[in-house]
Amino acid sequence: MPAKKGLAAITIKADANLRAIFGKPSLKPTELMKGLSDYANKNKLKTKGAGKGLAALRVKTDANLKAIYGNKPEIKWFDLMKGMWAYIDRNKLR
């Protein structure tokens, strides 16, 4: 079997903050956006800002998200993954 390449080769070790959101001890990068979206839907954190489509979508931060993204009251939809990868790299979780 050939060696895995790209995102398939990465495993993210979930710390306590990531476990609070995803509920798993380890994650694949492909699970991050789906897990964040599911978490935002489950906790009714999605809101609409100015603009159209996904550019207007925002996610309010609760205590679990503030542990990852800081004390921002909300995050733009397109900035979710940028902030998540910054947190993962800052804490050396991959």
DRENDRENDREN-888528 format. One record per atom (N, C-alpha, C): residue number from 0; atom name; x, y, z. Coordinates in nm, 4 decimals, decimal comma, padded with zeros to 6 digits. Layout:
<lozas>
<k=NUM | a=CA | X=X | Y=Y | Z=Z>;
...
</lozas>
This chain:
<lozas>
<k=0 | a=N | X=00,0848 | Y=-00,1177 | Z=00,0000>;
<k=0 | a=CA | X=00,0000 | Y=00,0000 | Z=00,0000>;
<k=0 | a=C | X=00,0891 | Y=00,1236 | Z=00,0000>;
<k=1 | a=N | X=00,0608 | Y=00,2214 | Z=-00,0889>;
<k=1 | a=CA | X=00,1447 | Y=00,3414 | Z=-00,0934>;
<k=1 | a=C | X=00,1278 | Y=00,4271 | Z=00,0317>;
<k=2 | a=N | X=00,2319 | Y=00,5037 | Z=00,0621>;
<k=2 | a=CA | X=00,2283 | Y=00,5918 | Z=00,1789>;
<k=2 | a=C | X=00,1267 | Y=00,7031 | Z=00,1563>;
<k=3 | a=N | X=00,0620 | Y=00,7445 | Z=00,2641>;
<k=3 | a=CA | X=-00,0349 | Y=00,8537 | Z=00,2554>;
<k=3 | a=C | X=00,0389 | Y=00,9849 | Z=00,2321>;
<k=4 | a=N | X=-00,0247 | Y=01,0735 | Z=00,1558>;
<k=4 | a=CA | X=00,0355 | Y=01,2025 | Z=00,1257>;
<k=4 | a=C | X=-00,0655 | Y=01,3126 | Z=00,1554>;
<k=5 | a=N | X=-00,0151 | Y=01,4325 | Z=00,1723>;
<k=5 | a=CA | X=-00,1001 | Y=01,5496 | Z=00,1908>;
<k=5 | a=C | X=-00,1762 | Y=01,5457 | Z=00,3222>;
<k=6 | a=N | X=-00,3017 | Y=01,5912 | Z=00,3188>;
<k=6 | a=CA | X=-00,3827 | Y=01,5980 | Z=00,4394>;
<k=6 | a=C | X=-00,4105 | Y=01,4611 | Z=00,5003>;
<k=7 | a=N | X=-00,4149 | Y=01,3573 | Z=00,4186>;
<k=7 | a=CA | X=-00,4426 | Y=01,2227 | Z=00,4693>;
<k=7 | a=C | X=-00,3320 | Y=01,1728 | Z=00,5620>;
<k=8 | a=N | X=-00,2116 | Y=01,2287 | Z=00,5500>;
<k=8 | a=CA | X=-00,0987 | Y=01,1841 | Z=00,6320>;
<k=8 | a=C | X=-00,0939 | Y=01,2533 | Z=00,7677>;
<k=9 | a=N | X=-00,1752 | Y=01,3571 | Z=00,7875>;
<k=9 | a=CA | X=-00,1708 | Y=01,4353 | Z=00,9110>;
<k=9 | a=C | X=-00,2728 | Y=01,3837 | Z=01,0114>;
<k=10 | a=N | X=-00,2311 | Y=01,3681 | Z=01,1349>;
<k=10 | a=CA | X=-00,3216 | Y=01,3381 | Z=01,2451>;
<k=10 | a=C | X=-00,3032 | Y=01,4470 | Z=01,3495>;
<k=11 | a=N | X=-00,4139 | Y=01,5032 | Z=01,3927>;
<k=11 | a=CA | X=-00,4121 | Y=01,6102 | Z=01,4919>;
<k=11 | a=C | X=-00,4457 | Y=01,5511 | Z=01,6274>;
<k=12 | a=N | X=-00,3567 | Y=01,5725 | Z=01,7244>;
<k=12 | a=CA | X=-00,3832 | Y=01,5260 | Z=01,8610>;
<k=12 | a=C | X=-00,4697 | Y=01,6303 | Z=01,9303>;
<k=13 | a=N | X=-00,5887 | Y=01,5926 | Z=01,9692>;
<k=13 | a=CA | X=-00,6818 | Y=01,6879 | Z=02,0312>;
<k=13 | a=C | X=-00,6468 | Y=01,7089 | Z=02,1777>;
<k=14 | a=N | X=-00,6267 | Y=01,8343 | Z=02,2151>;
<k=14 | a=CA | X=-00,6083 | Y=01,8672 | Z=02,3563>;
<k=14 | a=C | X=-00,7477 | Y=01,8862 | Z=02,4181>;
<k=15 | a=N | X=-00,7540 | Y=01,9300 | Z=02,5420>;
<k=15 | a=CA | X=-00,8828 | Y=01,9435 | Z=02,6115>;
<k=15 | a=C | X=-00,9751 | Y=02,0426 | Z=02,5405>;
<k=16 | a=N | X=-00,9204 | Y=02,1492 | Z=02,4847>;
<k=16 | a=CA | X=-01,0029 | Y=02,2484 | Z=02,4156>;
<k=16 | a=C | X=-01,0651 | Y=02,1919 | Z=02,2885>;
<k=17 | a=N | X=-00,9871 | Y=02,1168 | Z=02,2117>;
<k=17 | a=CA | X=-01,0414 | Y=02,0569 | Z=02,0898>;
<k=17 | a=C | X=-01,1392 | Y=01,9440 | Z=02,1222>;
<k=18 | a=N | X=-01,1116 | Y=01,8666 | Z=02,2266>;
<k=18 | a=CA | X=-01,2046 | Y=01,7605 | Z=02,2667>;
<k=18 | a=C | X=-01,3406 | Y=01,8159 | Z=02,3071>;
<k=19 | a=N | X=-01,3418 | Y=01,9348 | Z=02,3673>;
<k=19 | a=CA | X=-01,4683 | Y=01,9970 | Z=02,4075>;
<k=19 | a=C | X=-01,5550 | Y=02,0290 | Z=02,2854>;
<k=20 | a=N | X=-01,4932 | Y=02,0556 | Z=02,1722>;
<k=20 | a=CA | X=-01,5679 | Y=02,0878 | Z=02,0501>;
<k=20 | a=C | X=-01,5946 | Y=01,9635 | Z=01,9665>;
<k=21 | a=N | X=-01,4934 | Y=01,8817 | Z=01,9444>;
<k=21 | a=CA | X=-01,5055 | Y=01,7684 | Z=01,8532>;
<k=21 | a=C | X=-01,5398 | Y=01,6367 | Z=01,9224>;
<k=22 | a=N | X=-01,5064 | Y=01,6233 | Z=02,0486>;
<k=22 | a=CA | X=-01,5385 | Y=01,5015 | Z=02,1220>;
<k=22 | a=C | X=-01,4541 | Y=01,3807 | Z=02,0862>;
<k=23 | a=N | X=-01,3364 | Y=01,4020 | Z=02,0290>;
<k=23 | a=CA | X=-01,2490 | Y=01,2917 | Z=01,9872>;
<k=23 | a=C | X=-01,1063 | Y=01,3165 | Z=02,0374>;
<k=24 | a=N | X=-01,0299 | Y=01,2094 | Z=02,0617>;
<k=24 | a=CA | X=-00,8909 | Y=01,2272 | Z=02,1047>;
<k=24 | a=C | X=-00,7950 | Y=01,2625 | Z=01,9906>;
<k=25 | a=N | X=-00,8335 | Y=01,2314 | Z=01,8663>;
<k=25 | a=CA | X=-00,7515 | Y=01,2687 | Z=01,7511>;
<k=25 | a=C | X=-00,8434 | Y=01,2962 | Z=01,6323>;
<k=26 | a=N | X=-00,7938 | Y=01,3769 | Z=01,5401>;
<k=26 | a=CA | X=-00,8735 | Y=01,4215 | Z=01,4261>;
<k=26 | a=C | X=-00,7915 | Y=01,4179 | Z=01,2988>;
<k=27 | a=N | X=-00,8599 | Y=01,4077 | Z=01,1887>;
<k=27 | a=CA | X=-00,8003 | Y=01,4261 | Z=01,0574>;
<k=27 | a=C | X=-00,8356 | Y=01,5671 | Z=01,0123>;
<k=28 | a=N | X=-00,7523 | Y=01,6322 | Z=00,9340>;
<k=28 | a=CA | X=-00,7819 | Y=01,7674 | Z=00,8882>;
<k=28 | a=C | X=-00,9163 | Y=01,7788 | Z=00,8155>;
<k=29 | a=N | X=-00,9573 | Y=01,6737 | Z=00,7475>;
<k=29 | a=CA | X=-01,0843 | Y=01,6762 | Z=00,6758>;
<k=29 | a=C | X=-01,2040 | Y=01,6809 | Z=00,7702>;
<k=30 | a=N | X=-01,1849 | Y=01,6474 | Z=00,8971>;
<k=30 | a=CA | X=-01,2937 | Y=01,6488 | Z=00,9951>;
<k=30 | a=C | X=-01,3108 | Y=01,7851 | Z=01,0625>;
<k=31 | a=N | X=-01,2154 | Y=01,8747 | Z=01,0462>;
<k=31 | a=CA | X=-01,2181 | Y=02,0014 | Z=01,1188>;
<k=31 | a=C | X=-01,3367 | Y=02,0892 | Z=01,0801>;
<k=32 | a=N | X=-01,3533 | Y=02,1197 | Z=00,9510>;
<k=32 | a=CA | X=-01,4597 | Y=02,2108 | Z=00,9101>;
<k=32 | a=C | X=-01,5969 | Y=02,1520 | Z=00,9379>;
<k=33 | a=N | X=-01,6145 | Y=02,0249 | Z=00,9099>;
<k=33 | a=CA | X=-01,7427 | Y=01,9587 | Z=00,9364>;
<k=33 | a=C | X=-01,7725 | Y=01,9624 | Z=01,0852>;
<k=34 | a=N | X=-01,6735 | Y=01,9345 | Z=01,1683>;
<k=34 | a=CA | X=-01,6929 | Y=01,9359 | Z=01,3127>;
<k=34 | a=C | X=-01,7262 | Y=02,0744 | Z=01,3654>;
<k=35 | a=N | X=-01,6589 | Y=02,1773 | Z=01,3123>;
<k=35 | a=CA | X=-01,6887 | Y=02,3147 | Z=01,3537>;
<k=35 | a=C | X=-01,8295 | Y=02,3554 | Z=01,3122>;
<k=36 | a=N | X=-01,8677 | Y=02,3183 | Z=01,1913>;
<k=36 | a=CA | X=-02,0019 | Y=02,3496 | Z=01,1431>;
<k=36 | a=C | X=-02,1080 | Y=02,2788 | Z=01,2271>;
<k=37 | a=N | X=-02,0863 | Y=02,1511 | Z=01,2563>;
<k=37 | a=CA | X=-02,1804 | Y=02,0757 | Z=01,3396>;
<k=37 | a=C | X=-02,1911 | Y=02,1369 | Z=01,4793>;
<k=38 | a=N | X=-02,0782 | Y=02,1772 | Z=01,5357>;
<k=38 | a=CA | X=-02,0764 | Y=02,2381 | Z=01,6689>;
<k=38 | a=C | X=-02,1544 | Y=02,3703 | Z=01,6690>;
<k=39 | a=N | X=-02,1318 | Y=02,4530 | Z=01,5661>;
<k=39 | a=CA | X=-02,2013 | Y=02,5823 | Z=01,5566>;
<k=39 | a=C | X=-02,3518 | Y=02,5620 | Z=01,5387>;
<k=40 | a=N | X=-02,3910 | Y=02,4637 | Z=01,4579>;
<k=40 | a=CA | X=-02,5338 | Y=02,4353 | Z=01,4383>;
<k=40 | a=C | X=-02,5977 | Y=02,3817 | Z=01,5655>;
<k=41 | a=N | X=-02,5320 | Y=02,2878 | Z=01,6299>;
<k=41 | a=CA | X=-02,5856 | Y=02,2251 | Z=01,7508>;
<k=41 | a=C | X=-02,6077 | Y=02,3271 | Z=01,8621>;
<k=42 | a=N | X=-02,5148 | Y=02,4222 | Z=01,8750>;
<k=42 | a=CA | X=-02,5224 | Y=02,5214 | Z=01,9817>;
<k=42 | a=C | X=-02,5842 | Y=02,6543 | Z=01,9370>;
<k=43 | a=N | X=-02,6393 | Y=02,6562 | Z=01,8149>;
<k=43 | a=CA | X=-02,7061 | Y=02,7750 | Z=01,7598>;
<k=43 | a=C | X=-02,6166 | Y=02,8991 | Z=01,7665>;
<k=44 | a=N | X=-02,4968 | Y=02,8868 | Z=01,7112>;
<k=44 | a=CA | X=-02,3985 | Y=02,9946 | Z=01,7160>;
<k=44 | a=C | X=-02,3841 | Y=03,0697 | Z=01,5830>;
<k=45 | a=N | X=-02,4470 | Y=03,0207 | Z=01,4762>;
<k=45 | a=CA | X=-02,4345 | Y=03,0866 | Z=01,3463>;
<k=45 | a=C | X=-02,5237 | Y=03,2096 | Z=01,3412>;
<k=46 | a=N | X=-02,4697 | Y=03,3188 | Z=01,2845>;
<k=46 | a=CA | X=-02,5450 | Y=03,4428 | Z=01,2658>;
<k=46 | a=C | X=-02,5129 | Y=03,4990 | Z=01,1278>;
<k=47 | a=N | X=-02,5903 | Y=03,5955 | Z=01,0846>;
<k=47 | a=CA | X=-02,5665 | Y=03,6618 | Z=00,9567>;
<k=47 | a=C | X=-02,5167 | Y=03,8028 | Z=00,9815>;
<k=48 | a=N | X=-02,4163 | Y=03,8418 | Z=00,9082>;
<k=48 | a=CA | X=-02,3668 | Y=03,9788 | Z=00,9127>;
<k=48 | a=C | X=-02,4035 | Y=04,0490 | Z=00,7831>;
<k=49 | a=N | X=-02,3373 | Y=04,1572 | Z=00,7533>;
<k=49 | a=CA | X=-02,3615 | Y=04,2294 | Z=00,6292>;
<k=49 | a=C | X=-02,3018 | Y=04,1527 | Z=00,5117>;
<k=50 | a=N | X=-02,3680 | Y=04,1559 | Z=00,3988>;
<k=50 | a=CA | X=-02,3182 | Y=04,0897 | Z=00,2800>;
<k=50 | a=C | X=-02,4078 | Y=03,9755 | Z=00,2384>;
<k=51 | a=N | X=-02,3588 | Y=03,8961 | Z=00,1430>;
<k=51 | a=CA | X=-02,4373 | Y=03,7859 | Z=00,0881>;
<k=51 | a=C | X=-02,3636 | Y=03,6535 | Z=00,1050>;
<k=52 | a=N | X=-02,4388 | Y=03,5477 | Z=00,1152>;
<k=52 | a=CA | X=-02,3842 | Y=03,4126 | Z=00,1158>;
<k=52 | a=C | X=-02,2921 | Y=03,3843 | Z=00,2335>;
<k=53 | a=N | X=-02,1916 | Y=03,3022 | Z=00,2077>;
<k=53 | a=CA | X=-02,0984 | Y=03,2630 | Z=00,3133>;
<k=53 | a=C | X=-02,0144 | Y=03,3803 | Z=00,3638>;
<k=54 | a=N | X=-01,9976 | Y=03,4829 | Z=00,2817>;
<k=54 | a=CA | X=-01,9206 | Y=03,6002 | Z=00,3248>;
<k=54 | a=C | X=-01,9900 | Y=03,6712 | Z=00,4403>;
<k=55 | a=N | X=-02,1215 | Y=03,6559 | Z=00,4520>;
<k=55 | a=CA | X=-02,1968 | Y=03,7212 | Z=00,5593>;
<k=55 | a=C | X=-02,2091 | Y=03,6336 | Z=00,6830>;
<k=56 | a=N | X=-02,1770 | Y=03,5066 | Z=00,6716>;
<k=56 | a=CA | X=-02,1954 | Y=03,4138 | Z=00,7826>;
<k=56 | a=C | X=-02,0910 | Y=03,4364 | Z=00,8914>;
<k=57 | a=N | X=-02,1368 | Y=03,4400 | Z=01,0143>;
<k=57 | a=CA | X=-02,0511 | Y=03,4577 | Z=01,1311>;
<k=57 | a=C | X=-02,0832 | Y=03,3490 | Z=01,2322>;
<k=58 | a=N | X=-01,9886 | Y=03,3209 | Z=01,3205>;
<k=58 | a=CA | X=-02,0091 | Y=03,2251 | Z=01,4284>;
<k=58 | a=C | X=-01,9805 | Y=03,2973 | Z=01,5597>;
<k=59 | a=N | X=-02,0802 | Y=03,3017 | Z=01,6469>;
<k=59 | a=CA | X=-02,0606 | Y=03,3604 | Z=01,7801>;
<k=59 | a=C | X=-01,9706 | Y=03,2666 | Z=01,8594>;
<k=60 | a=N | X=-01,8858 | Y=03,3221 | Z=01,9431>;
<k=60 | a=CA | X=-01,7964 | Y=03,2373 | Z=02,0221>;
<k=60 | a=C | X=-01,8544 | Y=03,2141 | Z=02,1609>;
<k=61 | a=N | X=-01,8552 | Y=03,0880 | Z=02,1998>;
<k=61 | a=CA | X=-01,8913 | Y=03,0515 | Z=02,3366>;
<k=61 | a=C | X=-01,7608 | Y=03,0223 | Z=02,4113>;
<k=62 | a=N | X=-01,7701 | Y=02,9725 | Z=02,5321>;
<k=62 | a=CA | X=-01,6499 | Y=02,9482 | Z=02,6134>;
<k=62 | a=C | X=-01,5523 | Y=02,8524 | Z=02,5459>;
<k=63 | a=N | X=-01,6037 | Y=02,7474 | Z=02,4806>;
<k=63 | a=CA | X=-01,5153 | Y=02,6500 | Z=02,4155>;
<k=63 | a=C | X=-01,4423 | Y=02,7115 | Z=02,2968>;
<k=64 | a=N | X=-01,5106 | Y=02,7920 | Z=02,2179>;
<k=64 | a=CA | X=-01,4463 | Y=02,8546 | Z=02,1022>;
<k=64 | a=C | X=-01,3516 | Y=02,9661 | Z=02,1447>;
<k=65 | a=N | X=-01,3821 | Y=03,0354 | Z=02,2521>;
<k=65 | a=CA | X=-01,2931 | Y=03,1421 | Z=02,2996>;
<k=65 | a=C | X=-01,1586 | Y=03,0859 | Z=02,3457>;
<k=66 | a=N | X=-01,1564 | Y=02,9616 | Z=02,3917>;
<k=66 | a=CA | X=-01,0306 | Y=02,8981 | Z=02,4308>;
<k=66 | a=C | X=-00,9384 | Y=02,8805 | Z=02,3096>;
<k=67 | a=N | X=-00,9952 | Y=02,8711 | Z=02,1913>;
<k=67 | a=CA | X=-00,9167 | Y=02,8530 | Z=02,0693>;
<k=67 | a=C | X=-00,8935 | Y=02,9849 | Z=01,9965>;
<k=68 | a=N | X=-00,9983 | Y=03,0654 | Z=01,9834>;
<k=68 | a=CA | X=-00,9925 | Y=03,1871 | Z=01,9025>;
<k=68 | a=C | X=-00,9671 | Y=03,3147 | Z=01,9817>;
<k=69 | a=N | X=-00,9605 | Y=03,3078 | Z=02,1124>;
<k=69 | a=CA | X=-00,9414 | Y=03,4280 | Z=02,1921>;
<k=69 | a=C | X=-01,0749 | Y=03,4906 | Z=02,2291>;
<k=70 | a=N | X=-01,0731 | Y=03,6115 | Z=02,2765>;
<k=70 | a=CA | X=-01,1940 | Y=03,6760 | Z=02,3271>;
<k=70 | a=C | X=-01,2744 | Y=03,7494 | Z=02,2210>;
<k=71 | a=N | X=-01,2677 | Y=03,7088 | Z=02,0979>;
<k=71 | a=CA | X=-01,3482 | Y=03,7693 | Z=01,9921>;
<k=71 | a=C | X=-01,4952 | Y=03,7315 | Z=02,0139>;
<k=72 | a=N | X=-01,5874 | Y=03,8269 | Z=01,9992>;
<k=72 | a=CA | X=-01,7292 | Y=03,7936 | Z=02,0185>;
<k=72 | a=C | X=-01,7851 | Y=03,7073 | Z=01,9058>;
<k=73 | a=N | X=-01,7295 | Y=03,7211 | Z=01,7847>;
<k=73 | a=CA | X=-01,7713 | Y=03,6375 | Z=01,6722>;
<k=73 | a=C | X=-01,6579 | Y=03,6266 | Z=01,5719>;
<k=74 | a=N | X=-01,6680 | Y=03,5245 | Z=01,4853>;
<k=74 | a=CA | X=-01,5638 | Y=03,4964 | Z=01,3868>;
<k=74 | a=C | X=-01,6293 | Y=03,4867 | Z=01,2503>;
<k=75 | a=N | X=-01,5659 | Y=03,5428 | Z=01,1482>;
<k=75 | a=CA | X=-01,6154 | Y=03,5273 | Z=01,0116>;
<k=75 | a=C | X=-01,6019 | Y=03,3803 | Z=00,9723>;
<k=76 | a=N | X=-01,6962 | Y=03,3329 | Z=00,8935>;
<k=76 | a=CA | X=-01,6970 | Y=03,1922 | Z=00,8513>;
<k=76 | a=C | X=-01,5652 | Y=03,1549 | Z=00,7835>;
<k=77 | a=N | X=-01,5140 | Y=03,2431 | Z=00,6993>;
<k=77 | a=CA | X=-01,3913 | Y=03,2135 | Z=00,6261>;
<k=77 | a=C | X=-01,2666 | Y=03,2155 | Z=00,7144>;
<k=78 | a=N | X=-01,2764 | Y=03,2717 | Z=00,8339>;
<k=78 | a=CA | X=-01,1619 | Y=03,2767 | Z=00,9246>;
<k=78 | a=C | X=-01,1584 | Y=03,1614 | Z=01,0240>;
<k=79 | a=N | X=-01,2605 | Y=03,0748 | Z=01,0216>;
<k=79 | a=CA | X=-01,2646 | Y=02,9627 | Z=01,1163>;
<k=79 | a=C | X=-01,1437 | Y=02,8709 | Z=01,1019>;
<k=80 | a=N | X=-01,1150 | Y=02,8282 | Z=00,9806>;
<k=80 | a=CA | X=-01,0048 | Y=02,7339 | Z=00,9598>;
<k=80 | a=C | X=-00,8688 | Y=02,8004 | Z=00,9807>;
<k=81 | a=N | X=-00,8574 | Y=02,9249 | Z=00,9414>;
<k=81 | a=CA | X=-00,7316 | Y=02,9984 | Z=00,9618>;
<k=81 | a=C | X=-00,6974 | Y=03,0022 | Z=01,1106>;
<k=82 | a=N | X=-00,7945 | Y=03,0358 | Z=01,1930>;
<k=82 | a=CA | X=-00,7726 | Y=03,0406 | Z=01,3374>;
<k=82 | a=C | X=-00,7491 | Y=02,9040 | Z=01,3980>;
<k=83 | a=N | X=-00,8191 | Y=02,8029 | Z=01,3457>;
<k=83 | a=CA | X=-00,8035 | Y=02,6663 | Z=01,3968>;
<k=83 | a=C | X=-00,6624 | Y=02,6152 | Z=01,3687>;
<k=84 | a=N | X=-00,6124 | Y=02,6354 | Z=01,2466>;
<k=84 | a=CA | X=-00,4773 | Y=02,5897 | Z=01,2137>;
<k=84 | a=C | X=-00,3723 | Y=02,6677 | Z=01,2919>;
<k=85 | a=N | X=-00,3958 | Y=02,7953 | Z=01,3173>;
<k=85 | a=CA | X=-00,3026 | Y=02,8740 | Z=01,3985>;
<k=85 | a=C | X=-00,2953 | Y=02,8153 | Z=01,5393>;
<k=86 | a=N | X=-00,4102 | Y=02,7780 | Z=01,5951>;
<k=86 | a=CA | X=-00,4145 | Y=02,7167 | Z=01,7290>;
<k=86 | a=C | X=-00,3412 | Y=02,5824 | Z=01,7289>;
<k=87 | a=N | X=-00,3659 | Y=02,5011 | Z=01,6290>;
<k=87 | a=CA | X=-00,3027 | Y=02,3687 | Z=01,6197>;
<k=87 | a=C | X=-00,1504 | Y=02,3834 | Z=01,6084>;
<k=88 | a=N | X=-00,1047 | Y=02,4745 | Z=01,5240>;
<k=88 | a=CA | X=00,0396 | Y=02,4949 | Z=01,5073>;
<k=88 | a=C | X=00,1033 | Y=02,5565 | Z=01,6323>;
<k=89 | a=N | X=00,0344 | Y=02,6525 | Z=01,6931>;
<k=89 | a=CA | X=00,0875 | Y=02,7188 | Z=01,8128>;
<k=89 | a=C | X=00,1075 | Y=02,6202 | Z=01,9274>;
<k=90 | a=N | X=00,0180 | Y=02,5212 | Z=01,9373>;
<k=90 | a=CA | X=00,0249 | Y=02,4230 | Z=02,0455>;
<k=90 | a=C | X=00,0905 | Y=02,2913 | Z=02,0032>;
<k=91 | a=N | X=00,1462 | Y=02,2880 | Z=01,8831>;
<k=91 | a=CA | X=00,2181 | Y=02,1701 | Z=01,8309>;
<k=91 | a=C | X=00,1341 | Y=02,0423 | Z=01,8443>;
<k=92 | a=N | X=00,0138 | Y=02,0457 | Z=01,7882>;
<k=92 | a=CA | X=-00,0785 | Y=01,9329 | Z=01,7993>;
<k=92 | a=C | X=-00,0771 | Y=01,8410 | Z=01,6773>;
<k=93 | a=N | X=00,0126 | Y=01,8692 | Z=01,5809>;
<k=93 | a=CA | X=00,0218 | Y=01,7776 | Z=01,4662>;
<k=93 | a=C | X=00,1622 | Y=01,7316 | Z=01,4456>;
</lozas>
